[in-house]
């Protein structure tokens, strides 16, 4: 089986649970008080996908706004970006939109975008209706899933969905156009020299 | 008073002269007591209490006893040789023997019992206060009684002996002047008695003088003094000499109790009649002793044996045969009832344990005390001889028979403990005699009470008593054993007969053994040793007192008979004189009457003559006229005379009045005079009384006690005296205890020092071994890890490896966390083994922790101790204000600050860095705190979010309830107000947390944060775009390329952007990237030197692991390694060395230049980006319009 290395970066507002999702996915572990990510953190996990092994190189980024300026370093060359928001915080959903916008502007052309509404377990204090988020995801042709890193809900699925979205190596170019609606636009000015 | 007088006596021993004051004492005592025969017993008892330790008579009689014991032995002692004359008299005066026998018997008993008492009480170095006496019921009963006797004899000495002296004076005139030089000196008691009579002592009472005056006339009446009394004193005086000698040998402290002993040798030159009476008593007494012994000698301990031990040299080399085995009977308090039980204690040399048995014959000990860890002490306010042995497990309360024995035990135990330590730890050193710094005089072991010979002592008692309740099994075993071996039992029973345990050295022992023989068949009915003397004493006391009373009454009778004839003579002569005087008076009166008659007749004659002359004159005149003339003339004369008479009468009247006046005046004056006289008399009386009192108190308090007028005073005085005595005793007791405790402390200190040295050595050894162990283990784990990775293993092998790894990880905590076994956190609360969830990483973490530990252990001696001393030297005597930047400080800081100084040094650095800001705003932090309470900062949401995610692995921040979190919140909020441009940036929480951990003060931590952000870091390090941080990453890349070109090329080849990882390092100054034992030294230097330290360390980290990086050829693996490799750095010294040595030269200017260069470039790029962004936005807006069209069309298509 061939191993494909897939660079994935996690974006999203501070405290939405990016690191927790990664931690849950990679180590199947949850820590209430996981340290806030400064700069970025790097983890890997290999999952089988079809007849391939996908090795996710996960770059977990810092959420605070002032770290946004560093984000390009991490999402550059990424095969996928997971934008995480907190279903109990409307603000985080607004931040998500900003990230979508930035990715649209500066991200790789063929990047797979997944929107993860984390803290699914706190449904009773939900501020972001699932419907609204789902509609938004659909509007940008992104993967949408509501997760709970704490209860290990949909975390595996999130990455499986991403895996499925990644086109097979040999016909990557062939499928790229129809797979990613986001990349329909030519994104002419993405090339930067960071 | 006592002490001084006795000391005086002792000092005058050689000269043989008595100090006068002691003479007075005795001299006054005698006559005075004569007058008080009725209250004698009470008084003497009171006096006894006053002088509890003195009891000269008691000692004398003790000596007497001893002499009896030693009489047949050859004394090498020159002093005792003087006694030799006494046996000579024996033959001469044998006939007296039977007469004296009864009193002898009495004396023998008394002497023996008192000997025991004096042995147990008086002859000790320790004299506890009478309160302690009272604590011991036995002793209190015992003590006063013998002394009462002693005192009872004092008066006898005083009252009877003087008369003997006078007798002798009369009978043998050549001895009348006792102080004549060259002459054999008379009995000092006689001298004592005589002296006051020869010198007129002003303080002496009237009565005394009377007696003195009267005595000589009646000498003949009491020529026969009670022989027993004389005998007693003389015997006593003989023996006190020996006693003194022994006491001197025993202990200098004892000297004070040998009151008036030195003059005793003179007894042998006494007037012969004394000696003749004295000597014959010995043989019968000897016999008596033999008879009485079995009952009275319950604790035998014959005094002569003390001398045997004088020859023993102490301390013996350990294990030498010359040393008596340390064993003996002691009372042990134990059991549920806290009762005293006699136990046989034996010290076991090899084990350094003190075993105790029920009886000496027992094989199985009831228990043992471990001496190596034991401390010894003894309480003052407890029964005599009680001492405690404290072992770590429990405290043993033991009691020796005497205080002396207790001290002996304690000293021996100390010696044993030390010897054992010496032999067990350093067998080469034979300095058991290093105990020369003794605080207490070394005690001789009291033979019979300690050592193997003591086994027989009170054996009879212990046969059936003292059965241990706690150890029934052992009891059973022991009894069985003893039955099995009757021969052994026998042997021990007859142990005393042939005292082979401690072969006595002097010839005295013959005597001892013969003395002991009668005791041999141990009678189980023997009363307890303490009880016997009491009974004995009361007996003898009772016997003694009647004779005393006899003597007293006789004495008084004698006196009264003295005075009677004198009075008769006086009255006869008086009568005669008065009769004569009366006669004379009568004759005088007769004469007077005659004279008056003569005078009256004379007057009548004169008047008759005058009449006759006038008649003659009248008749002689011739004429009538002439006769008339003459008549007239006469008439005139008569008138004149009448007038004169009247005048005279008036005068007389006046004079009478004045006389009456004078009389009145006179009577008045006389009244006054009488009053004055009365007053004067009263005053004189008072004066006399007072002076009496004064003289009484001055001369002898005992006398004052006798005078009834000052009874009250003397009572209080006596009380005070007694108190003083008690206090003196207390002082002495405390002194002895103090000395003992000092020696104990000294010993324990020595032991402790010894132990601590050993401990240090062992610690060093242990550290070294542990380090090697850690290295071995880490290597083993490394091998396991490699095995795990190798693909060539088959499944069985793989499983085995996996199992080994699991085992290794399980044992993880035990082996590595010895530093802080309870928590697994270091001194700052960081986890020693970082938590990694991945199995692989766990193994790594453990390897790393092991290596860190081994490095730390190895560095401890060579690096950390000297560093600590350097720091101590540097900071010694410097206040925090006196710290100045200097190359020395810089070097020290680079070598890291020891934990104990870190807080202080950091505070100093922070304050130095923030001085200007703080001076401008003195109450800055308080104001900011106030502000945060009032108005929330927009950053507070982010702060709250991050607060509970700060240093979560540190135990001070691990729980939401930690107080540090509240402090952290306030610090961060205050900072966000203090620096609005930054507000709050993720990462500042970590900086503040570290500051808080080290500085332990909220405000200091705040200023530390300010110092880092505002003074150390370049501008805009934490502001919106983290511009300066990004610049620093570029600068770092430059340095990497410069300092580590190979690695930089390697990274370049694998398309590695280290800044993805290192950005984090710089922003939070390596917090949570490095283990605390590297992080904190980094911060030490960082706070002082600034950001350059971060570059140095960052490069050093890469350099440290350069080879490892170069081996990895996959970018993903390199990234993975980059992410955690900082935590695998184990040798912080090596890293520091690389950072500050290998990276040189590292000019600060270069960093500055590069920063400005990259800043400009970055700013340019950002501007470009912004432009692009704007472009894109406008473009996208345009495109969006088009897109909308497209989408609509697409939708249309779909539809």
Boltz contact constraints between the chains, C-beta under 6 A:
constraints:
  - contact:
      token1: [A, 15]
      token2: [B, 945]
      max_distance: 6.0
  - contact:
      token1: [A, 27]
      token2: [B, 837]
      max_distance: 6.0
  - contact:
      token1: [A, 29]
      token2: [B, 837]
      max_distance: 6.0
  - contact:
      token1: [A, 33]
      token2: [B, 948]
      max_distance: 6.0
  - contact:
      token1: [A, 33]
      token2: [B, 949]
      max_distance: 6.0
  - contact:
      token1: [A, 33]
      token2: [B, 952]
      max_distance: 6.0
  - contact:
      token1: [A, 35]
      token2: [B, 949]
      max_distance: 6.0
  - contact:
      token1: [A, 36]
      token2: [B, 946]
      max_distance: 6.0
  - contact:
      token1: [A, 36]
      token2: [B, 949]
      max_distance: 6.0
  - contact:
      token1: [A, 36]
      token2: [B, 986]
      max_distance: 6.0
  - contact:
      token1: [A, 38]
      token2: [B, 986]
      max_distance: 6.0
  - contact:
      token1: [A, 38]
      token2: [B, 987]
      max_distance: 6.0
  - contact:
      token1: [A, 38]
      token2: [B, 1064]
      max_distance: 6.0
  - contact:
      token1: [A, 38]
      token2: [B, 1067]
      max_distance: 6.0
  - contact:
      token1: [A, 38]
      token2: [B, 1068]
      max_distance: 6.0
  - contact:
      token1: [A, 39]
      token2: [B, 1063]
      max_distance: 6.0
  - contact:
      token1: [A, 39]
      token2: [B, 1064]
      max_distance: 6.0
  - contact:
      token1: [A, 40]
      token2: [B, 1060]
      max_distance: 6.0
  - contact:
      token1: [A, 42]
      token2: [B, 1119]
      max_distance: 6.0
  - contact:
      token1: [A, 42]
      token2: [B, 1123]
      max_distance: 6.0
  - contact:
      token1: [A, 57]
      token2: [B, 1116]
      max_distance: 6.0
  - contact:
      token1: [A, 62]
      token2: [B, 986]
      max_distance: 6.0
  - contact:
      token1: [A, 64]
      token2: [B, 986]
      max_distance: 6.0
  - contact:
      token1: [A, 66]
      token2: [B, 1024]
      max_distance: 6.0
  - contact:
      token1: [A, 66]
      token2: [B, 1026]
      max_distance: 6.0
  - contact:
      token1: [A, 69]
      token2: [B, 1025]
      max_distance: 6.0
  - contact:
      token1: [A, 73]
      token2: [B, 1060]
      max_distance: 6.0
  - contact:
      token1: [A, 105]
      token2: [B, 1176]
      max_distance: 6.0
  - contact:
      token1: [A, 189]
      token2: [B, 1172]
      max_distance: 6.0
  - contact:
      token1: [A, 189]
      token2: [B, 1176]
      max_distance: 6.0
